[in-house]
Amino acid sequence: MRFAFSLDGSVEELQALRSSVEIWAVSIPHLADELLIVVSELAANAITHGQAPAQVSILRTGETVRLSVQQYLRTPTSFPWMSRQAHGRQGLRLVDRLSTSWGWGATASTLVVWAELQ
C-alpha cells in the first residue's frame, strides 16, 4: 500500500497532509498515531529547513511502514540541525523514539529523511 503527497510549504498543505495520512492509516490502527507524529515532524522540518516543494512518500510492506520526505535545500550540504548535539531537536527525538529506525541521505541539492515503523 502506497501513499504520496507533495507539500508546497504552506500551513494548509501540512494540515491536508495530516488529514490524508489519518485516512490512509485507518488500516493500521496500531501505528496510526505514531505514523502521524513522525510524518508531521519530518514534513514540518522540510518546510522549515528546505525549499518547496517537498515530497512525502509512505510505503507499507507487510508489518513495516517506511516513510520518507524529500526536500530541496536552501543551503546545500550543511545540516547542523541533524547533529545529535544540536540545540533543539525535540522533534527528531520523537522520531527516534517512535520509529524502529530512521536516517537521512543527501546530495548537493536534496535531502531525504526516512523512518520505519513496525
C-alpha positions in Angstrom: 0.0 0.0 0.0 1.5 3.3 -1.1 0.9 7.0 -0.2 2.4 10.1 -1.9 1.9 13.8 -1.2 3.5 17.0 -2.4 3.9 19.9 0.1 4.1 23.4 -1.3 5.3 24.8 2.1 2.0 26.3 3.4 0.4 25.5 6.7 -2.8 24.5 4.8 -0.8 21.8 2.9 0.7 20.5 6.1 -2.9 20.2 7.6 -4.1 18.5 4.4 -1.1 16.0 4.7 -2.1 15.2 8.3 -5.7 14.6 7.3 -4.7 12.4 4.4 -2.3 10.3 6.5 -5.0 9.8 9.1 -7.3 8.4 6.4 -4.6 6.3 4.8 -3.6 4.8 8.2 -7.1 3.5 9.1 -6.0 0.0 8.1 -3.0 0.1 10.5 -4.6 1.4 13.8 -1.7 0.1 15.9 0.7 2.5 14.1 -1.6 5.4 13.1 -0.8 7.8 15.9 3.0 7.2 15.8 2.9 7.5 12.0 1.0 10.8 12.1 3.5 12.2 14.6 6.6 11.1 12.7 5.3 12.3 9.3 4.2 15.6 10.8 7.6 16.2 12.3 9.6 15.3 9.2 7.3 17.3 6.9 7.4 20.3 9.2 11.2 20.1 9.2 11.2 20.0 5.4 9.1 23.1 5.3 11.2 24.9 7.9 14.6 24.0 6.6 14.1 23.3 2.9 12.6 24.8 -0.2 9.2 23.8 -1.5 8.0 21.6 -2.8 8.7 18.6 -0.5 7.6 15.1 -1.5 6.2 12.8 1.2 6.0 9.1 0.5 4.8 6.2 2.7 5.0 2.5 1.7 3.5 -0.3 3.7 5.1 -3.7 3.2 3.7 -6.4 5.5 4.2 -5.1 9.0 6.7 -2.4 8.1 5.7 1.2 7.2 8.5 3.3 5.6 8.0 7.0 5.1 10.4 9.4 3.5 10.4 13.2 2.9 12.5 14.6 0.1 13.2 18.3 0.0 15.3 20.7 -1.9 17.9 22.5 0.1 18.3 26.3 0.5 21.9 25.9 1.5 23.5 22.7 0.2 25.5 20.2 2.3 25.0 21.8 5.7 22.8 20.0 8.2 23.7 21.3 11.7 20.2 20.6 12.9 20.6 16.9 12.2 23.5 16.6 14.7 22.8 14.7 17.8 24.4 17.5 19.7 22.4 20.3 18.1 20.3 22.6 20.2 16.6 21.8 20.0 16.0 18.5 18.1 13.0 17.7 20.2 11.0 16.7 17.1 13.8 14.4 15.9 14.0 12.8 19.4 10.3 11.9 19.0 11.1 10.4 15.6 13.9 8.4 17.2 11.7 7.1 20.0 8.6 6.3 17.8 10.3 4.7 14.8 12.1 1.4 14.5 14.9 3.1 12.6 15.4 6.4 10.8 18.1 8.2 8.9 18.9 10.6 6.1 20.8 11.0 2.9 21.7 14.0 0.8 23.0 15.2 -2.5 24.2 18.7 -3.2 20.7 20.0 -3.7 18.3 17.5 -1.9 17.8 15.9 1.4 15.8 12.7 2.1 14.9 11.9 5.7 13.2 8.5 6.3 11.8 6.5 9.1 10.5 3.0 9.6 7.8 1.9 12.0 6.6 -1.6 12.9 
